Amino acid sequence: MNLSQSQQSISVYFTKLESIWDELNNYRPVCNCGKCTCGGVKALNDCYQLEYIMSFLMGLHDSFAHIQGQVLALDPMPPINKVFALISQDEHQRKVGITASDSANTMAFAA
């Protein structure tokens, strides 16, 4: 669980984390009987989801600190796939902003 994003894209980092989580799930207890009524299975799955969210957010590059704070402030906490989508969207917006900034600088230089 010490995996961090480093210089990888969000998608590559998340995919690596998912493979670790899949492996980890092979060792976790699950109940598939369908007879449980106490809510324990749901609580356990919610705990796993929160663990995934925290490990994903804590491994992000420091440049994502602002969005980390925003996600952690959400109540209720969205599922991990939604968190990934939010972070991925932020990464995409940064790339678009950098590209637009580079284009403006190039045009200014050409003028």
N, C-alpha and C positions, 0 to 999 in steps of 0.2 A: 504494500500500500504506500510505498515511498515514491511511486511514479510521479513525475512532474512534467509539465508541458515543455519546458525549455524553449527551443526554437521551432517546435513542431506546430502544425496548424491545429486548430481546435478539433477538427474531424479526426486527424491521425491520433491525437492524444486520447480522445474519447473512445475510439475504436480499440486502442490498446487497453484502456481501462475496462471496457466491456468484456474483453477476452479474459481478463483477470477475474472479473465478477462472475462470469460464467463458470470458470474453474472453481472459484470459491463456493458457488451454489451447489456443486457436486458434494460438498462436505457439510452442508447445512441441513438441519432437520426440516422436513416439510410434512404436511398432512394433506393427503388427497382423499380421505375417506368421505368427505362431504357431510359428515354427521356432526361436526363440531358446531356448537351453538354459542359458545362463550365469547367468541370474538378474538380468541387468542391467535389464531392463524392470521387474521387481518392485522392485528397489532404487530405480530412478528414481521410480516411483509412490509408494513409501514416503517418499522425500525430499519429493515434492510434498505429501503428506498432512501431514508434519511442518511444512512451510512454512505450510500453511493453518492448522494448529492454532496455531502461534506468532503468526501475524498476527491471528487471531481473539482469542486471549488478551491480546495486548499492546494491542489497541485497546479492550478493555473499560474501563468506568468504574472508577475507583479503589476503589469500594465492593465490587468483586468480587475484591479482592486475595487474600483467604483461599482462595477456591475456585480461583483461578489457581494458587496454590501447591500445592493438593491435586492438581489435574490434572497439573501438571508433575512431581509426585512419583510418578505412576503408572508402573508398569513391567510390561508393555510399554505404550507410549502407545496409547490407544484411537483408533479412527478419528474423523475430524472430526465426523461425525454424532453419535457418542456424546458427544463433548465438548460439542457444542451442546446435547444433551439434558440433560447434567449442569448446565450453566450455566442453561439455561432453567428447570429444576426448582428451582434455587436462587432464581431471580428470582420464580417462582411462590410459593415458600414465604415469601419476604419480603412479598409482597403479602398473603398470607393472614394473616401475623403482624401486619401493619400494620392490616388490616381488623379483626382480632380485638381488637387493642389499642384501636382507635378505638371499637369497640362497647362494650368494658369501660369506657372512660372516659365514654362517653355514659350508660351505665347508672348509673355511680357518681354522675355529675352529677345525673341525674334523681332518684336516691334522696335 
